[in-house]
Amino acid sequence: MSIMLWGGCGMWVEQHSSSRSFDDRRHGEGQTGPGGLTPARDSAAQGPPGEAAQPEPARHIHLHSFRANPFAVRDALYAARATTERLLLIDDAWALELVLAEIMNNIVEHGYGEGDEGTIFLTLTLQGNDLVCTVGDFGPELPTACLNGERPPPDPGDLPDGGFGWFLIRDLAQDLHYDREEGRNRLTLRFPLANPA
């Protein structure tokens, strides 16, 4: 069974009711919203009068979980583009789409492998002057060679499958961060907003 969630900017996003956000475990059971998604929380506390205001809390604008297959990745990219097209400069919007396509297709091909359509999670969050993108999955741990910034060897035949994709991802994304917790991979990156508040 699936439900439709508001993805922002006039876009409805399909959410499978059996899926949960990868943040659910952090917030505890029973605190999830429709379709098992954890609602955005207001984490900025008001300080005493006279103190500097706390930064604006992060705000989820797009939450999407989907099966790890090429058609679902295509649909997720379309939904992400519709949600972010007015938030980013055109070059950053294209870079975001390319980076997300590389990451999610790597998960389909190498993370879960042929015949295993695990779940991919995509969260887009407004945080300060940035759009923060988080992609998660429950596949095997990401090899450190993907993130270490080594230059490609001169002969493309020496590269593993998808080898150029990680060079593109590292080149186009800002503040690329990977962590793994309780069997969950999470890759986070940032893009500057076109018109920061």
Wavefront OBJ file of the C-alpha trace (Angstrom):
o trace
v 0.000 0.000 0.000
v 1.258 3.509 -0.711
v 0.115 7.007 0.125
v 0.871 10.383 -1.413
v 2.717 13.036 0.612
v 3.131 16.703 -0.184
v 6.671 17.130 -1.502
v 6.633 20.936 -1.763
v 6.409 23.276 -4.785
v 3.167 21.690 -5.962
v 4.527 18.137 -6.096
v 2.974 15.022 -4.582
v 5.373 12.232 -3.663
v 4.477 8.559 -3.330
v 5.403 7.039 0.014
v 5.125 3.321 0.739
v 3.465 2.870 4.108
v 5.795 0.033 5.035
v 8.845 2.308 4.691
v 10.213 4.489 7.446
v 12.499 7.483 7.378
v 16.069 6.592 8.283
v 15.746 9.174 11.103
v 12.954 7.205 12.836
v 15.327 5.248 15.056
v 16.907 8.427 16.348
v 13.557 9.890 17.457
v 12.071 6.669 18.820
v 9.113 4.531 17.903
v 5.627 5.997 17.840
v 6.766 9.502 16.943
v 6.375 9.246 13.218
v 3.982 10.979 10.878
v 2.048 9.726 7.836
v 3.676 6.796 6.082
v 6.156 6.326 8.917
v 8.077 9.566 8.258
v 9.564 11.500 11.148
v 8.268 15.077 11.181
v 10.735 17.952 11.146
v 11.383 19.174 14.668
v 11.941 22.683 15.938
v 15.295 22.273 17.641
v 16.089 25.967 18.106
v 15.493 26.928 21.705
v 14.675 30.500 22.636
v 17.349 31.959 24.884
v 16.887 34.595 27.575
v 16.111 38.164 26.451
v 19.176 40.001 25.212
v 20.934 36.902 23.894
v 21.529 36.376 20.191
v 18.735 34.489 18.453
v 19.344 30.833 17.719
v 19.753 29.860 14.050
v 16.584 28.953 12.213
v 15.889 25.225 12.564
v 16.282 22.929 9.595
v 13.057 22.353 7.678
v 12.352 19.233 5.618
v 10.919 20.156 2.218
v 11.037 16.745 0.572
v 10.947 13.241 2.047
v 10.886 10.301 -0.316
v 11.546 6.585 0.004
v 11.441 4.274 -2.981
v 12.552 0.890 -4.290
v 16.120 0.695 -5.577
v 15.501 0.334 -9.312
v 16.299 2.632 -12.270
v 12.676 3.629 -12.899
v 12.097 4.631 -9.281
v 15.377 6.600 -9.315
v 14.180 8.470 -12.405
v 10.891 9.332 -10.683
v 12.713 10.421 -7.511
v 14.977 12.714 -9.548
v 11.944 14.275 -11.225
v 10.279 14.886 -7.842
v 13.488 16.348 -6.352
v 13.943 18.659 -9.349
v 10.338 19.885 -9.074
v 10.867 20.587 -5.367
v 14.183 22.444 -5.748
v 14.068 24.176 -9.139
v 13.157 27.581 -7.672
v 15.553 27.292 -4.731
v 18.882 26.882 -6.553
v 20.792 28.688 -9.275
v 20.464 26.853 -12.594
v 24.043 25.475 -12.478
v 23.540 24.216 -8.927
v 20.183 22.662 -9.866
v 21.830 20.696 -12.688
v 24.734 19.725 -10.418
v 22.290 18.529 -7.743
v 20.399 16.389 -10.242
v 23.624 14.888 -11.624
v 25.010 14.157 -8.145
v 21.757 12.591 -6.921
v 21.532 10.492 -10.106
v 25.093 9.213 -9.606
v 24.570 8.432 -5.916
v 21.203 6.718 -6.308
v 22.222 4.743 -9.402
v 25.341 3.579 -7.527
v 23.065 2.312 -4.757
v 20.926 0.443 -7.312
v 23.915 -1.115 -9.113
v 26.448 -1.642 -6.340
v 24.701 -1.130 -3.016
v 21.874 -3.596 -3.314
v 22.990 -5.433 -6.441
v 21.054 -7.250 -9.101
v 17.762 -8.736 -7.973
v 17.671 -6.925 -4.605
v 15.397 -3.902 -4.681
v 16.050 -2.512 -1.217
v 14.833 0.926 -0.222
v 16.529 4.257 -0.936
v 15.683 7.267 1.232
v 15.999 10.865 0.004
v 15.566 13.877 2.276
v 15.940 17.497 1.172
v 16.172 20.038 3.983
v 16.495 23.818 4.104
v 19.169 24.698 6.651
v 20.424 28.259 6.910
v 21.538 29.357 3.427
v 21.835 25.805 2.107
v 19.827 22.956 0.701
v 20.996 19.828 2.533
v 20.500 16.536 0.691
v 20.658 13.201 2.485
v 20.556 9.879 0.663
v 20.346 6.679 2.681
v 20.135 2.938 2.163
v 20.655 -0.348 4.002
v 23.156 -1.828 1.537
v 26.778 -2.729 2.317
v 29.195 -0.126 3.658
v 30.504 2.387 1.123
v 34.157 1.658 0.222
v 36.499 4.353 1.562
v 38.063 4.715 -1.907
v 34.822 6.359 -3.066
v 35.264 9.306 -0.709
v 39.023 9.696 -0.259
v 39.524 12.144 -3.141
v 42.159 10.216 -5.064
v 42.673 11.273 -8.669
v 41.520 8.838 -11.364
v 44.265 6.710 -12.904
v 45.307 7.752 -16.421
v 43.750 4.664 -18.004
v 39.935 4.625 -17.622
v 40.077 0.837 -18.012
v 41.767 0.709 -14.588
v 38.726 2.254 -12.907
v 36.114 0.080 -11.209
v 32.529 0.260 -12.478
v 31.145 3.703 -11.736
v 34.613 5.036 -10.932
v 34.147 8.353 -12.703
v 30.835 8.916 -10.914
v 32.514 9.390 -7.536
v 34.969 11.909 -8.976
v 31.971 13.853 -10.309
v 30.145 13.616 -6.984
v 33.162 14.889 -5.027
v 33.769 17.672 -7.546
v 30.184 18.987 -7.660
v 28.972 18.513 -4.078
v 29.821 20.690 -1.083
v 30.536 19.278 2.377
v 30.157 15.656 1.313
v 29.814 13.537 4.456
v 29.273 9.791 4.866
v 28.348 7.835 7.960
v 27.079 4.362 8.711
v 25.063 3.451 11.780
v 23.199 0.234 12.603
v 23.555 -1.048 9.030
v 22.320 2.217 7.516
v 24.413 4.236 5.041
v 23.861 7.982 4.976
v 25.496 10.370 2.503
v 24.918 14.094 3.106
v 25.852 17.035 0.872
v 24.985 20.726 0.554
v 24.126 23.180 -2.202
v 23.819 26.970 -1.692
v 20.351 28.491 -2.055
v 19.847 30.974 -4.896
v 18.190 33.565 -2.623
v 19.210 32.912 0.983
v 16.920 34.379 3.632
l 1 2 3 4 5 6 7 8 9 10 11 12 13 14 15 16 17 18 19 20 21 22 23 24 25 26 27 28 29 30 31 32 33 34 35 36 37 38 39 40 41 42 43 44 45 46 47 48 49 50 51 52 53 54 55 56 57 58 59 60 61 62 63 64 65 66 67 68 69 70 71 72 73 74 75 76 77 78 79 80 81 82 83 84 85 86 87 88 89 90 91 92 93 94 95 96 97 98 99 100 101 102 103 104 105 106 107 108 109 110 111 112 113 114 115 116 117 118 119 120 121 122 123 124 125 126 127 128 129 130 131 132 133 134 135 136 137 138 139 140 141 142 143 144 145 146 147 148 149 150 151 152 153 154 155 156 157 158 159 160 161 162 163 164 165 166 167 168 169 170 171 172 173 174 175 176 177 178 179 180 181 182 183 184 185 186 187 188 189 190 191 192 193 194 195 196 197
